[in-house]
């Protein structure tokens, strides 16, 4: 009989922006603990926001905000 792993899972993933010759750390997508339903939060990395050549990851994620729920 195999035992199930309990409480093991991914709670956050690092998000990178891939370009032709480089890869930049853009932020982190985290799962918020909520038993009723799955909720997530994305947070831009502060260093990414301060770079001149940073681009938003999508229209729903403008560089004018740091946190998204």
NUMI-847520 format. One record per residue: x, y, z of N, C-alpha, C in turn; residue in three letters. Coordinates in steps of 0.05 Angstrom, whole numbers, plus 5000, padded with zeros to 4 digits. Layout:
% NUMI-847520
<pt n_X="X" n_Y="Y" n_Z="Z" ca_X="X" ca_Y="Y" ca_Z="Z" c_X="X" c_Y="Y" c_Z="Z" residu="ala"/>
...
END
This chain:
% NUMI-847520
<pt n_X="5017" n_Y="4976" n_Z="5000" ca_X="5000" ca_Y="5000" ca_Z="5000" c_X="5018" c_Y="5025" c_Z="5000" residu="unk"/>
<pt n_X="5012" n_Y="5043" n_Z="4982" ca_X="5028" ca_Y="5068" ca_Z="4980" c_X="5015" c_Y="5090" c_Z="4996" residu="unk"/>
<pt n_X="5032" n_Y="5105" n_Z="5010" ca_X="5022" ca_Y="5128" ca_Z="5025" c_X="5020" c_Y="5153" c_Z="5007" residu="unk"/>
<pt n_X="5000" n_Y="5169" n_Z="5012" ca_X="4998" ca_Y="5194" ca_Z="4997" c_X="5014" c_Y="5215" c_Z="5011" residu="unk"/>
<pt n_X="5027" n_Y="5232" n_Z="4995" ca_X="5041" ca_Y="5255" ca_Z="5006" c_X="5021" c_Y="5276" c_Z="5014" residu="unk"/>
<pt n_X="5022" n_Y="5284" n_Z="5038" ca_X="5003" ca_Y="5304" ca_Z="5048" c_X="5017" c_Y="5330" c_Z="5053" residu="unk"/>
<pt n_X="5005" n_Y="5352" n_Z="5044" ca_X="5016" ca_Y="5378" ca_Z="5049" c_X="5040" c_Y="5386" c_Z="5031" residu="unk"/>
<pt n_X="5046" n_Y="5370" n_Z="5011" ca_X="5068" ca_Y="5376" ca_Z="4993" c_X="5056" c_Y="5388" c_Z="4968" residu="unk"/>
<pt n_X="5067" n_Y="5411" n_Z="4959" ca_X="5057" ca_Y="5423" ca_Z="4935" c_X="5073" c_Y="5449" c_Z="4930" residu="unk"/>
<pt n_X="5068" n_Y="5460" n_Z="4907" ca_X="5081" ca_Y="5485" ca_Z="4900" c_X="5064" c_Y="5508" c_Z="4910" residu="unk"/>
<pt n_X="5076" n_Y="5526" n_Z="4925" ca_X="5062" ca_Y="5549" ca_Z="4935" c_X="5069" c_Y="5574" c_Z="4921" residu="unk"/>
<pt n_X="5091" n_Y="5574" n_Z="4905" ca_X="5099" ca_Y="5598" ca_Z="4889" c_X="5117" c_Y="5589" c_Z="4866" residu="unk"/>
<pt n_X="5116" n_Y="5605" n_Z="4845" ca_X="5134" ca_Y="5601" ca_Z="4822" c_X="5147" c_Y="5628" c_Z="4815" residu="unk"/>
<pt n_X="5173" n_Y="5626" n_Z="4808" ca_X="5186" ca_Y="5650" ca_Z="4798" c_X="5180" c_Y="5654" c_Z="4769" residu="unk"/>
<pt n_X="5176" n_Y="5680" n_Z="4762" ca_X="5168" ca_Y="5687" ca_Z="4734" c_X="5191" c_Y="5702" c_Z="4721" residu="unk"/>
<pt n_X="5198" n_Y="5693" n_Z="4697" ca_X="5220" ca_Y="5705" ca_Z="4682" c_X="5210" c_Y="5715" c_Z="4655" residu="unk"/>
<pt n_X="5222" n_Y="5736" n_Z="4646" ca_X="5216" ca_Y="5746" ca_Z="4619" c_X="5239" c_Y="5737" c_Z="4601" residu="unk"/>
<pt n_X="5233" n_Y="5720" n_Z="4581" ca_X="5253" ca_Y="5710" ca_Z="4563" c_X="5255" c_Y="5727" c_Z="4539" residu="unk"/>
<pt n_X="5279" n_Y="5736" n_Z="4533" ca_X="5284" ca_Y="5751" ca_Z="4508" c_X="5303" c_Y="5734" c_Z="4491" residu="unk"/>
<pt n_X="5311" n_Y="5744" n_Z="4468" ca_X="5328" ca_Y="5728" ca_Z="4450" c_X="5354" c_Y="5718" c_Z="4463" residu="unk"/>
<pt n_X="5367" n_Y="5736" n_Z="4477" ca_X="5394" ca_Y="5729" ca_Z="4488" c_X="5395" c_Y="5731" c_Z="4519" residu="unk"/>
<pt n_X="5373" n_Y="5736" n_Z="4531" ca_X="5374" ca_Y="5739" ca_Z="4560" c_X="5348" c_Y="5730" c_Z="4573" residu="unk"/>
<pt n_X="5349" n_Y="5727" n_Z="4599" ca_X="5326" ca_Y="5719" ca_Z="4615" c_X="5327" c_Y="5736" c_Z="4640" residu="unk"/>
<pt n_X="5305" n_Y="5751" n_Z="4645" ca_X="5304" ca_Y="5769" ca_Z="4668" c_X="5283" c_Y="5759" c_Z="4688" residu="unk"/>
<pt n_X="5291" n_Y="5760" n_Z="4714" ca_X="5272" ca_Y="5754" ca_Z="4735" c_X="5252" c_Y="5777" c_Z="4737" residu="unk"/>
<pt n_X="5226" n_Y="5771" n_Z="4734" ca_X="5206" ca_Y="5792" ca_Z="4734" c_X="5190" c_Y="5793" c_Z="4760" residu="unk"/>
<pt n_X="5186" n_Y="5770" n_Z="4773" ca_X="5171" ca_Y="5770" ca_Z="4798" c_X="5163" c_Y="5742" c_Z="4806" residu="unk"/>
<pt n_X="5143" n_Y="5741" n_Z="4824" ca_X="5135" ca_Y="5715" ca_Z="4835" c_X="5104" c_Y="5713" c_Z="4836" residu="unk"/>
<pt n_X="5094" n_Y="5690" n_Z="4827" ca_X="5066" ca_Y="5683" ca_Z="4829" c_X="5062" c_Y="5664" c_Z="4853" residu="unk"/>
<pt n_X="5047" n_Y="5673" n_Z="4872" ca_X="5043" ca_Y="5657" ca_Z="4897" c_X="5014" c_Y="5649" c_Z="4901" residu="unk"/>
<pt n_X="5010" n_Y="5626" n_Z="4913" ca_X="4984" ca_Y="5617" ca_Z="4920" c_X="4978" c_Y="5628" c_Z="4948" residu="unk"/>
<pt n_X="4955" n_Y="5640" n_Z="4952" ca_X="4946" ca_Y="5650" ca_Z="4978" c_X="4930" c_Y="5629" c_Z="4991" residu="unk"/>
<pt n_X="4936" n_Y="5623" n_Z="5016" ca_X="4921" ca_Y="5602" ca_Z="5031" c_X="4893" c_Y="5611" c_Z="5035" residu="unk"/>
<pt n_X="4875" n_Y="5596" n_Z="5023" ca_X="4846" ca_Y="5601" ca_Z="5026" c_X="4832" c_Y="5575" c_Z="5021" residu="unk"/>
<pt n_X="4819" n_Y="5564" n_Z="5040" ca_X="4806" ca_Y="5538" ca_Z="5038" c_X="4782" c_Y="5538" c_Z="5020" residu="unk"/>
<pt n_X="4769" n_Y="5561" n_Z="5017" ca_X="4745" ca_Y="5562" ca_Z="5001" c_X="4750" c_Y="5559" c_Z="4971" residu="unk"/>
<pt n_X="4772" n_Y="5572" n_Z="4961" ca_X="4779" ca_Y="5571" ca_Z="4933" c_X="4808" c_Y="5578" c_Z="4929" residu="unk"/>
<pt n_X="4819" n_Y="5572" n_Z="4906" ca_X="4847" ca_Y="5579" ca_Z="4900" c_X="4849" c_Y="5608" c_Z="4893" residu="unk"/>
<pt n_X="4867" n_Y="5622" n_Z="4906" ca_X="4872" ca_Y="5650" ca_Z="4900" c_X="4902" c_Y="5654" c_Z="4896" residu="unk"/>
<pt n_X="4909" n_Y="5672" n_Z="4879" ca_X="4937" ca_Y="5676" ca_Z="4873" c_X="4944" c_Y="5706" c_Z="4874" residu="unk"/>
<pt n_X="4970" n_Y="5711" n_Z="4878" ca_X="4980" ca_Y="5739" ca_Z="4879" c_X="5005" c_Y="5739" c_Z="4862" residu="unk"/>
<pt n_X="5007" n_Y="5759" n_Z="4845" ca_X="5032" ca_Y="5764" ca_Z="4830" c_X="5045" c_Y="5789" c_Z="4840" residu="unk"/>
<pt n_X="5071" n_Y="5788" n_Z="4844" ca_X="5086" ca_Y="5811" ca_Z="4854" c_X="5111" c_Y="5815" c_Z="4836" residu="unk"/>
<pt n_X="5112" n_Y="5838" n_Z="4823" ca_X="5135" ca_Y="5845" ca_Z="4807" c_X="5159" c_Y="5848" c_Z="4826" residu="unk"/>
<pt n_X="5183" n_Y="5840" n_Z="4817" ca_X="5207" ca_Y="5844" ca_Z="4831" c_X="5214" c_Y="5874" c_Z="4830" residu="unk"/>
<pt n_X="5223" n_Y="5886" n_Z="4852" ca_X="5229" ca_Y="5914" ca_Z="4853" c_X="5250" c_Y="5922" c_Z="4833" residu="unk"/>
<pt n_X="5271" n_Y="5906" n_Z="4831" ca_X="5293" ca_Y="5911" ca_Z="4812" c_X="5283" c_Y="5911" c_Z="4783" residu="unk"/>
<pt n_X="5264" n_Y="5893" n_Z="4777" ca_X="5252" ca_Y="5892" ca_Z="4750" c_X="5237" c_Y="5918" c_Z="4744" residu="unk"/>
<pt n_X="5222" n_Y="5928" n_Z="4764" ca_X="5206" ca_Y="5952" ca_Z="4760" c_X="5224" c_Y="5977" c_Z="4755" residu="unk"/>
<pt n_X="5248" n_Y="5977" n_Z="4767" ca_X="5266" ca_Y="6000" ca_Z="4765" c_X="5282" c_Y="6000" c_Z="4739" residu="unk"/>
<pt n_X="5283" n_Y="5979" n_Z="4724" ca_X="5298" ca_Y="5978" ca_Z="4699" c_X="5284" c_Y="5994" c_Z="4678" residu="unk"/>
<pt n_X="5299" n_Y="6009" n_Z="4662" ca_X="5288" ca_Y="6025" ca_Z="4641" c_X="5275" c_Y="6009" c_Z="4619" residu="unk"/>
<pt n_X="5286" n_Y="5986" n_Z="4613" ca_X="5276" ca_Y="5970" ca_Z="4590" c_X="5256" c_Y="5948" c_Z="4599" residu="unk"/>
<pt n_X="5245" n_Y="5950" n_Z="4623" ca_X="5225" ca_Y="5931" ca_Z="4631" c_X="5199" c_Y="5934" c_Z="4615" residu="unk"/>
<pt n_X="5186" n_Y="5912" n_Z="4609" ca_X="5161" ca_Y="5913" ca_Z="4596" c_X="5140" c_Y="5898" c_Z="4613" residu="unk"/>
<pt n_X="5115" n_Y="5906" n_Z="4612" ca_X="5095" ca_Y="5892" ca_Z="4627" c_X="5091" c_Y="5863" c_Z="4617" residu="unk"/>
<pt n_X="5084" n_Y="5845" n_Z="4634" ca_X="5081" ca_Y="5817" ca_Z="4626" c_X="5055" c_Y="5813" c_Z="4611" residu="unk"/>
<pt n_X="5037" n_Y="5832" n_Z="4612" ca_X="5012" ca_Y="5831" ca_Z="4597" c_X="4995" c_Y="5855" c_Z="4603" residu="unk"/>
<pt n_X="4973" n_Y="5859" n_Z="4588" ca_X="4957" ca_Y="5883" ca_Z="4593" c_X="4944" c_Y="5884" c_Z="4621" residu="unk"/>
<pt n_X="4941" n_Y="5861" n_Z="4633" ca_X="4929" ca_Y="5861" ca_Z="4660" c_X="4950" c_Y="5866" c_Z="4682" residu="unk"/>
<pt n_X="4976" n_Y="5868" n_Z="4674" ca_X="4998" ca_Y="5871" ca_Z="4693" c_X="5015" c_Y="5896" c_Z="4686" residu="unk"/>
<pt n_X="5004" n_Y="5920" n_Z="4688" ca_X="5019" ca_Y="5944" ca_Z="4682" c_X="5042" c_Y="5948" c_Z="4702" residu="unk"/>
<pt n_X="5063" n_Y="5962" n_Z="4693" ca_X="5086" ca_Y="5967" ca_Z="4710" c_X="5080" c_Y="5989" c_Z="4731" residu="unk"/>
<pt n_X="5057" n_Y="6000" n_Z="4730" ca_X="5050" ca_Y="6021" ca_Z="4750" c_X="5042" c_Y="6010" c_Z="4776" residu="unk"/>
<pt n_X="5036" n_Y="5984" n_Z="4778" ca_X="5029" ca_Y="5971" ca_Z="4803" c_X="5050" c_Y="5949" c_Z="4809" residu="unk"/>
<pt n_X="5053" n_Y="5942" n_Z="4834" ca_X="5072" ca_Y="5921" ca_Z="4841" c_X="5057" c_Y="5895" c_Z="4848" residu="unk"/>
<pt n_X="5034" n_Y="5897" n_Z="4860" ca_X="5019" ca_Y="5873" ca_Z="4869" c_X="4994" c_Y="5869" c_Z="4853" residu="unk"/>
<pt n_X="4986" n_Y="5844" n_Z="4847" ca_X="4962" ca_Y="5838" ca_Z="4832" c_X="4949" c_Y="5814" c_Z="4846" residu="unk"/>
<pt n_X="4923" n_Y="5816" n_Z="4851" ca_X="4908" ca_Y="5794" ca_Z="4864" c_X="4887" c_Y="5783" c_Z="4846" residu="unk"/>
END
